[in-house]
């Protein structure tokens, strides 16, 4: 469910992508979802403004996940609210890095957002969020538009 309206000029803002200057580097990555029924893979937008990885309900129904009966509301950069259901997938693989039993936010991605993703030659069924990147020790490289390995550390 999406509350409010999304205009064509605000699509990038709705996804949390901020355009600075005259160019925008989109970071993308190969994502494979392995569910209880089958798998789906594609080239997906990486959005560090998204706290969780988002997957369209249609794809989730096809691959098979375990729903955890918890609803989350996301606030987009433009102030819109999107409600989704938290689920766990058997395995999520980003650029060869495997994360078993990963959490996803399942929702119906609005058609306007899907069109924008397709126009960038991206799969229209998902967005990789920050928590997934952190768990896999990956970080976006805006110079190359790809992910790179990051080192984990903690402050003591």
ABEGO torsion letter per residue (X at the ends): XBBEBBBAAAAAAAAGBBBBEABBBBBBBBBBBBBAABBBBBBBBBBAABABBBBBAAAAAAAEBBBAGBBBBBBBAAGBBBBBBBBBBABBBBGGBBBBGBBBBBBBBBAAAAAAAAAAGBBAABBBBAAAAAAAGBBBBAAAGBBBBBBBBBBX
